[in-house]
Amino acid sequence: MPQSSPVAPSVSWPPSLWAATAPPGPVLAALEGDVRTDVVVIGAGFTGLSTAIHLRETGVEVTVVEAAEPGWGASGRNNGQVIPTLSGHDPSAMVKRHGEAGERFNAVLRDSAHYLFDVVRKYEIPAEAEQAGWVQPVHSPGRMKIAEKRVREWSEIGAPLELLDRAATAKMLGSEAWFGGFWNRTGGHVNPLALARGLAEVALRLGATIYARSPVATMAYANDRWTVRTAKGTVTARALVLATNAYTGEFEPNLAPEIAQEVIPVLSWQMATRPISDNIAKTIIPDRQAMSDTHRELYFARWDARNRLVTGGASMMPGPGGTNLRPQVAERLKKLWPQIGDVEFDFVWSGYVGMTPDNLLQPQVPGFPRVHRLGPNGYAWAGCNGRAVALSISLGRELARATQAVAIDKLGLPLSEPTPQPFQAIIRRIAPFALPLYRHLDAKEI
């Protein structure tokens, strides 16, 4: 039988707005001893916790093993935008690559934002969820062709998209900076750490077991069982889901190197302004949609529940705590919304995004996620390219079903073989130096 640690060692959280405002997470034991279960899930982010919830909803025994605490990784550090599409993604591109599996995946992605909000409502998770929609404005007139194509393709498969001309975009966003765009009314935003902690509470309430502060060192399949090993314990299970994405190699480099090395963990910075007065806030994205545009160096913003504008950016040399990034992003906000005046940030934090090499090197190329069968009843996915909040909840459902012998041709899982990048470590180091190129290409699109 497993043993529980009587005192839970602390985990250091990034100094984020979400860590300052989310309800406390559950108090969890570390794994000690040997555990047997039906399904073991590695990682207590959105995907892992969603997998556990969907398994428990059908009465399946499940154990989640987390290296830190639920939501400690990308799930609790991101901007919280709930976006039902991927970066540079058109449905036809996914079908071209994956055929009928791509069609099923497109349906999962199409409904992913609405499904996330349905889960939040169903379990009354206090995640500051606002299903106000998601807007993608275009930063140059030529980009309207992309917006038109995206609206056409997604509308053909039933997504509620609406094309916006320049006047409608300016009215929706409170800014003349963009040339039009489109929006999807199923999107929105959440406090992502509050969502992760809430999902953990739901999983526990439904009967799942979650161990924290227990980095998995190895996983292996033998004698019809998966065995997961940590420093002080093991979990043996019939099925396994690896849900660690960009953090797969951060705690234990040898956990799943073929998965860890097929994505590039890129540091993404998030920033929250001081609370902005109501009279100014009502002129900036007045209906509180989430927004991310078509720049290669992405411009994005959304409101939180306390009238803070939450945005972010990237930098070759961000400085300690993002000090070098603050004036750059403040100037950007002032350019987009002159009425905001001088901007100060109360919170600046960072975390890794799991970028696929195709999307990292060519930001307008579709960033396809990687979904893998690791062995009998073993599955993994990675490569969100910054768009995993909505998708991960729905993929957790699909992965849960896969472990229960639902035929793959009934699921939205476009399986492929892992493709480790031979120069991943080098690409990871030089990735920030692509920013000048991104800015140059963006500036040329007038």
C-alpha positions as CSV (number, residue, x, y, z in Angstrom):
1,M,0.0,0.0,0.0
2,P,1.2,3.6,-0.7
3,Q,2.3,5.8,2.2
4,S,1.4,9.4,2.6
5,S,3.9,12.1,3.4
6,P,2.8,13.6,6.7
7,V,4.1,17.1,5.8
8,A,3.8,18.3,2.2
9,P,7.0,20.0,1.1
10,S,6.4,23.3,-0.6
11,V,6.7,24.0,-4.3
12,S,7.9,27.3,-5.6
13,W,5.3,29.0,-7.8
14,P,6.0,31.7,-10.4
15,P,5.1,35.2,-9.3
16,S,2.0,35.2,-11.5
17,L,-1.3,37.0,-11.3
18,W,-2.9,33.6,-11.2
19,A,-0.9,32.3,-8.3
20,A,-1.9,35.5,-6.4
21,T,-5.6,35.1,-7.1
22,A,-6.5,31.5,-7.7
23,P,-8.2,29.5,-4.8
24,P,-5.7,27.2,-3.0
25,G,-5.2,23.8,-4.5
26,P,-5.8,20.5,-2.8
27,V,-3.3,19.2,-0.2
28,L,-1.8,16.1,-1.8
29,A,0.7,13.5,-0.7
30,A,3.8,12.4,-2.5
31,L,4.0,8.9,-3.9
32,E,5.7,6.5,-1.5
33,G,5.4,2.7,-1.9
34,D,3.8,0.6,-4.6
35,V,0.4,1.3,-6.1
36,R,-1.8,-0.7,-8.6
37,T,-4.4,1.0,-10.6
38,D,-6.2,0.6,-14.0
39,V,-4.9,3.8,-15.6
40,V,-1.9,5.9,-14.7
41,V,-1.6,9.4,-15.9
42,I,1.7,11.3,-15.8
43,G,1.2,15.0,-15.3
44,A,-1.5,17.0,-13.5
45,G,-2.1,19.8,-16.0
46,F,-5.2,20.3,-18.0
47,T,-4.8,17.1,-20.1
48,G,-3.9,14.8,-17.3
49,L,-6.7,16.1,-15.0
50,S,-9.3,16.0,-17.8
51,T,-8.3,12.4,-18.5
52,A,-8.7,11.5,-14.9
53,I,-12.1,13.2,-14.6
54,H,-13.4,11.5,-17.8
55,L,-12.2,8.1,-16.5
56,R,-13.8,8.5,-13.1
57,E,-17.1,9.6,-14.8
58,T,-17.3,6.0,-16.1
59,G,-16.0,4.4,-12.9
60,V,-12.5,3.6,-14.1
61,E,-9.8,3.6,-11.4
62,V,-7.1,6.2,-12.2
63,T,-4.0,7.5,-10.5
64,V,-2.3,10.8,-11.5
65,V,1.4,11.3,-10.7
66,E,2.6,15.0,-10.8
67,A,6.2,16.2,-10.6
68,A,5.2,19.4,-8.8
69,E,1.6,20.4,-8.0
70,P,-1.5,20.5,-10.2
71,G,-1.2,23.5,-12.6
72,W,2.4,24.2,-11.8
73,G,3.5,23.9,-15.5
74,A,2.1,25.5,-18.6
75,S,-1.5,24.9,-17.5
76,G,-1.2,27.4,-14.7
77,R,1.1,29.9,-16.3
78,N,-0.5,30.7,-19.7
79,N,-2.6,33.8,-20.6
80,G,-5.9,31.9,-20.1
81,Q,-7.3,32.4,-23.5
82,V,-9.7,29.7,-24.6
83,I,-9.3,29.4,-28.3
84,P,-10.9,26.7,-30.4
85,T,-8.2,26.6,-33.1
86,L,-4.5,26.1,-33.4
87,S,-1.8,28.5,-34.6
88,G,-1.8,28.8,-38.4
89,H,-4.4,26.0,-38.5
90,D,-6.9,25.4,-41.3
91,P,-9.1,22.3,-41.3
92,S,-8.1,21.4,-44.8
93,A,-4.4,21.2,-43.7
94,M,-5.2,18.8,-40.9
95,V,-7.2,16.6,-43.3
96,K,-4.5,16.7,-45.9
97,R,-2.0,15.4,-43.3
98,H,-4.2,12.9,-41.4
99,G,-7.2,12.1,-43.6
100,E,-10.3,10.9,-41.7
101,A,-8.5,11.2,-38.4
102,G,-7.8,14.8,-39.2
103,E,-11.6,15.3,-39.8
104,R,-12.4,13.9,-36.4
105,F,-9.7,16.0,-34.8
106,N,-11.1,19.1,-36.5
107,A,-14.5,18.3,-34.9
108,V,-12.9,18.0,-31.5
109,L,-11.0,21.2,-31.9
110,R,-14.1,23.1,-33.3
111,D,-16.0,22.3,-30.2
112,S,-13.2,22.5,-27.7
113,A,-13.8,25.9,-26.3
114,H,-17.5,25.4,-25.7
115,Y,-16.7,22.0,-24.2
116,L,-14.3,23.6,-21.7
117,F,-16.9,26.1,-20.5
118,D,-19.5,23.2,-20.3
119,V,-17.1,21.3,-17.9
120,V,-16.6,24.5,-15.8
121,R,-20.4,25.0,-15.6
122,K,-21.1,21.4,-14.9
123,Y,-18.8,21.1,-12.0
124,E,-19.1,24.8,-10.9
125,I,-15.4,25.4,-11.0
126,P,-14.4,28.9,-9.7
127,A,-12.2,29.7,-12.7
128,E,-13.3,33.2,-13.4
129,A,-14.6,31.8,-16.7
130,E,-16.0,34.2,-19.3
131,Q,-17.3,32.8,-22.6
132,A,-17.2,36.2,-24.3
133,G,-15.6,35.0,-27.5
134,W,-12.2,35.0,-29.1
135,V,-11.1,37.6,-31.8
136,Q,-8.3,37.3,-34.2
137,P,-7.7,40.7,-35.8
138,V,-5.3,41.0,-38.8
139,H,-2.3,43.4,-38.7
140,S,-2.1,44.1,-42.5
141,P,-4.6,44.4,-45.3
142,G,-3.1,41.3,-47.0
143,R,-3.9,39.2,-44.0
144,M,-7.7,39.6,-44.7
145,K,-7.3,36.9,-47.3
146,I,-6.2,34.5,-44.5
147,A,-9.1,35.6,-42.3
148,E,-11.5,35.0,-45.1
149,K,-10.1,31.5,-45.8
150,R,-10.2,30.6,-42.1
151,V,-13.8,31.8,-41.8
152,R,-14.8,29.9,-44.9
153,E,-13.2,26.6,-43.9
154,W,-14.3,26.5,-40.3
155,S,-17.8,27.6,-41.2
156,E,-18.0,24.7,-43.6
157,I,-17.6,22.3,-40.7
158,G,-20.0,24.1,-38.4
159,A,-17.9,26.5,-36.4
160,P,-19.7,29.8,-35.4
161,L,-17.2,32.2,-37.0
162,E,-18.0,35.7,-38.2
163,L,-15.8,37.9,-40.5
164,L,-15.2,41.4,-39.3
165,D,-14.4,44.4,-41.5
166,R,-12.1,47.2,-40.2
167,A,-14.9,49.2,-38.6
168,A,-16.4,46.2,-36.8
169,T,-13.0,45.2,-35.5
170,A,-12.3,48.7,-34.3
171,K,-15.6,48.7,-32.5
172,M,-15.1,45.3,-30.9
173,L,-11.5,46.0,-29.8
174,G,-11.6,49.7,-29.1
175,S,-8.6,50.3,-31.4
176,E,-7.9,51.4,-35.0
177,A,-4.7,49.3,-35.1
178,W,-6.1,46.4,-37.1
179,F,-7.5,46.0,-40.6
180,G,-10.3,43.6,-39.9
181,G,-10.4,40.0,-38.7
182,F,-12.8,37.4,-37.5
183,W,-14.2,36.1,-34.2
184,N,-15.5,32.9,-32.7
185,R,-18.2,33.4,-30.1
186,T,-17.5,30.0,-28.3
187,G,-14.1,31.2,-27.1
188,G,-13.2,33.3,-24.1
189,H,-10.9,33.3,-21.1
190,V,-10.3,31.8,-17.7
191,N,-8.0,32.1,-14.7
192,P,-5.9,29.0,-15.8
193,L,-4.4,28.1,-12.5
194,A,-7.9,28.3,-10.9
195,L,-9.1,26.0,-13.6
196,A,-6.3,23.5,-13.0
197,R,-6.8,23.5,-9.3
198,G,-10.5,23.2,-9.8
199,L,-10.1,20.2,-12.1
200,A,-7.9,18.6,-9.5
201,E,-10.6,19.0,-6.9
202,V,-13.2,17.6,-9.2
203,A,-11.0,14.6,-10.0
204,L,-10.5,13.9,-6.3
205,R,-14.2,14.3,-5.6
206,L,-15.0,11.7,-8.2
207,G,-12.5,9.3,-6.7
208,A,-9.3,9.7,-8.6
209,T,-5.9,9.6,-6.7
210,I,-3.4,12.3,-7.3
211,Y,0.2,12.3,-6.1
212,A,2.2,15.5,-6.1
213,R,5.9,16.4,-5.8
214,S,6.7,13.0,-7.4
215,P,8.7,13.3,-10.6
216,V,8.5,10.2,-12.7
217,A,11.9,8.9,-13.6
218,T,11.0,6.0,-15.9
219,M,8.0,4.3,-17.5
220,A,8.1,0.9,-19.1
221,Y,5.7,-1.8,-20.4
222,A,6.2,-5.4,-19.6
223,N,4.0,-8.4,-18.8
224,D,0.9,-6.6,-20.0
225,R,1.4,-3.8,-17.5
226,W,2.9,-0.3,-17.4
227,T,5.2,0.5,-14.6
228,V,5.9,4.1,-13.6
229,R,8.7,4.8,-11.2
230,T,9.5,7.7,-9.0
231,A,12.3,8.1,-6.4
232,K,10.1,6.6,-3.6
233,G,7.4,4.6,-5.3
234,T,5.9,2.8,-8.3
235,V,2.5,2.7,-10.0
236,T,1.6,-0.3,-12.0
237,A,-1.3,0.0,-14.4
238,R,-3.0,-1.6,-17.4
239,A,-3.0,1.7,-19.4
240,L,-0.9,4.9,-19.4
241,V,-1.3,8.5,-20.5
242,L,1.7,10.8,-20.7
243,A,0.5,14.4,-20.4
244,T,3.6,16.5,-19.8
245,N,4.0,18.4,-23.1
246,A,6.7,21.1,-22.9
247,Y,7.8,19.9,-19.4
248,T,8.4,16.3,-20.4
249,G,12.2,16.5,-20.0
250,E,12.4,19.2,-17.3
251,F,12.4,17.0,-14.2
252,E,13.8,13.7,-15.5
253,P,15.5,13.9,-18.9
254,N,15.2,10.2,-19.5
255,L,11.5,9.9,-18.9
256,A,10.4,10.0,-22.5
257,P,13.2,11.5,-24.6
258,E,11.6,10.8,-27.9
259,I,8.6,13.0,-26.8
260,A,10.7,15.6,-25.0
261,Q,12.9,16.1,-28.0
262,E,10.2,16.5,-30.6
263,V,9.0,19.9,-29.3
264,I,10.9,23.0,-28.5
265,P,10.2,24.4,-25.1
266,V,10.1,28.2,-25.7
267,L,9.9,30.7,-22.8
268,S,6.7,32.8,-23.0
269,W,6.2,35.9,-20.9
270,Q,2.8,36.9,-19.4
271,M,2.2,40.3,-17.9
272,A,-0.7,41.8,-16.0
273,T,-1.2,45.6,-15.7
274,R,-2.3,47.4,-12.6
275,P,-6.2,47.5,-12.3
276,I,-7.5,50.0,-14.9
277,S,-10.3,52.4,-14.2
278,D,-13.8,51.5,-15.4
279,N,-14.1,54.5,-17.7
280,I,-10.9,53.5,-19.6
281,A,-11.5,49.8,-19.4
282,K,-14.9,50.1,-21.1
283,T,-13.2,51.5,-24.2
284,I,-10.7,48.6,-24.5
285,I,-12.2,45.3,-25.7
286,P,-15.5,46.6,-24.1
287,D,-17.3,43.2,-24.4
288,R,-14.2,41.4,-22.8
289,Q,-13.4,39.0,-25.6
290,A,-10.0,37.3,-25.7
291,M,-7.8,38.7,-28.5
292,S,-4.7,37.4,-30.3
293,D,-3.7,38.7,-33.7
294,T,-1.8,37.6,-36.8
295,H,1.7,39.1,-36.0
296,R,4.4,36.5,-36.0
297,E,5.5,38.1,-32.8
298,L,2.0,37.7,-31.4
299,Y,0.0,40.6,-29.9
300,F,-2.5,39.3,-27.4
301,A,-4.6,40.6,-24.5
302,R,-7.6,39.8,-22.4
303,W,-9.2,41.2,-19.2
304,D,-9.1,39.5,-15.9
305,A,-11.8,39.6,-13.2
306,R,-10.1,42.7,-11.5
307,N,-9.9,45.0,-14.5
308,R,-6.3,44.1,-15.2
309,L,-5.3,43.8,-18.9
310,V,-3.3,40.5,-19.2
311,T,-0.9,40.5,-22.1
312,G,2.6,39.4,-22.8
313,G,5.5,39.0,-25.2
314,A,8.9,37.6,-26.0
315,S,12.4,38.9,-25.8
316,M,15.9,37.7,-26.7
317,M,17.1,39.1,-23.4
318,P,14.1,39.6,-21.1
319,G,16.3,40.4,-18.1
320,P,15.6,39.3,-14.5
321,G,11.9,38.9,-14.0
322,G,11.3,40.3,-17.5
323,T,12.6,43.8,-16.6
324,N,13.7,44.4,-20.2
325,L,10.3,43.4,-21.5
326,R,8.2,45.7,-19.5
327,P,8.8,49.0,-21.4
328,Q,8.5,47.2,-24.7
329,V,5.1,45.7,-24.0
330,A,3.9,48.9,-22.2
331,E,4.7,50.9,-25.4
332,R,2.9,48.3,-27.5
333,L,-0.3,48.6,-25.4
334,K,-0.1,52.4,-25.6
335,K,0.2,52.2,-29.4
336,L,-2.8,49.8,-29.7
337,W,-4.9,51.7,-27.2
338,P,-3.6,55.3,-26.8
339,Q,-6.4,56.0,-24.2
340,I,-4.7,53.6,-21.8
341,G,-1.9,56.2,-21.0
342,D,1.2,55.1,-19.2
343,V,1.2,51.4,-18.3
344,E,2.7,49.7,-15.3
345,F,2.7,46.0,-14.6
346,D,2.0,44.4,-11.2
347,F,2.8,40.9,-12.3
348,V,5.3,39.5,-14.8
349,W,6.0,35.8,-15.1
350,S,7.0,33.1,-17.6
351,G,6.7,29.5,-18.6
352,Y,7.4,27.1,-21.4
353,V,5.3,26.6,-24.5
354,G,5.7,23.4,-26.4
355,M,6.4,24.6,-30.0
356,T,6.6,22.2,-32.9
357,P,9.6,22.9,-35.1
358,D,7.5,23.6,-38.2
359,N,5.5,26.3,-36.5
360,L,8.5,27.8,-34.6
361,L,10.6,28.3,-37.7
362,Q,7.7,29.4,-39.9
363,P,5.0,30.9,-37.6
364,Q,2.3,31.0,-40.3
365,V,2.7,27.3,-41.0
366,P,0.2,25.1,-39.3
367,G,1.5,23.8,-36.0
368,F,0.2,20.2,-35.9
369,P,0.0,18.6,-32.4
370,R,1.8,15.3,-32.0
371,V,-0.4,12.4,-30.7
372,H,1.3,9.1,-30.2
373,R,0.6,5.5,-29.2
374,L,3.5,4.5,-26.9
375,G,2.6,0.9,-26.8
376,P,-0.3,-1.3,-25.8
377,N,-2.8,1.0,-24.0
378,G,-0.2,3.8,-23.8
379,Y,-0.7,7.3,-25.3
380,A,0.9,10.7,-25.3
381,W,0.6,14.1,-26.9
382,A,2.7,17.2,-27.2
383,G,3.1,20.3,-29.3
384,C,0.4,22.8,-28.5
385,N,2.1,25.9,-30.0
386,G,0.5,28.0,-27.3
387,R,-3.1,26.9,-28.0
388,A,-3.7,24.1,-25.6
389,V,-6.2,25.5,-23.0
390,A,-9.3,24.5,-24.8
391,L,-7.9,21.6,-26.8
392,S,-6.3,19.9,-23.7
393,I,-9.7,19.4,-22.0
394,S,-11.2,17.7,-25.0
395,L,-8.0,15.7,-25.7
396,G,-8.2,14.4,-22.1
397,R,-11.7,13.0,-22.9
398,E,-10.4,11.4,-26.1
399,L,-7.3,9.9,-24.4
400,A,-9.5,8.5,-21.6
401,R,-11.7,6.8,-24.1
402,A,-8.6,5.4,-25.9
403,T,-7.4,3.7,-22.8
404,Q,-10.8,2.0,-22.5
405,A,-10.5,0.2,-25.9
406,V,-12.7,2.7,-27.9
407,A,-11.5,2.2,-31.5
408,I,-9.1,4.8,-32.7
409,D,-11.2,5.4,-35.8
410,K,-13.9,6.7,-33.5
411,L,-11.7,9.2,-31.8
412,G,-10.2,12.6,-32.6
413,L,-6.7,11.4,-32.2
414,P,-4.5,11.9,-35.3
415,L,-1.8,9.4,-34.4
416,S,1.8,9.6,-35.6
417,E,5.2,8.3,-34.7
418,P,7.4,10.4,-32.4
419,T,9.9,12.5,-34.4
420,P,12.7,13.6,-32.1
421,Q,14.6,16.7,-33.3
422,P,18.4,15.8,-33.5
423,F,19.4,19.5,-32.8
424,Q,16.6,20.2,-30.3
425,A,19.0,21.6,-27.6
426,I,20.6,24.0,-30.1
427,I,17.2,25.1,-31.6
428,R,16.0,25.7,-28.0
429,R,18.9,28.0,-27.3
430,I,18.7,30.0,-30.5
431,A,14.8,30.2,-30.7
432,P,14.6,33.7,-29.0
433,F,16.9,35.1,-31.7
434,A,14.2,34.5,-34.3
435,L,12.4,37.6,-32.9
436,P,14.2,40.2,-35.1
437,L,13.3,38.2,-38.2
438,Y,9.6,38.0,-37.0
439,R,9.5,41.7,-36.5
440,H,11.1,42.4,-39.8
441,L,8.6,40.2,-41.7
442,D,5.7,41.7,-39.7
443,A,6.9,45.3,-40.5
444,K,7.1,44.5,-44.3
445,E,3.4,43.5,-44.4
446,I,1.8,46.9,-44.9
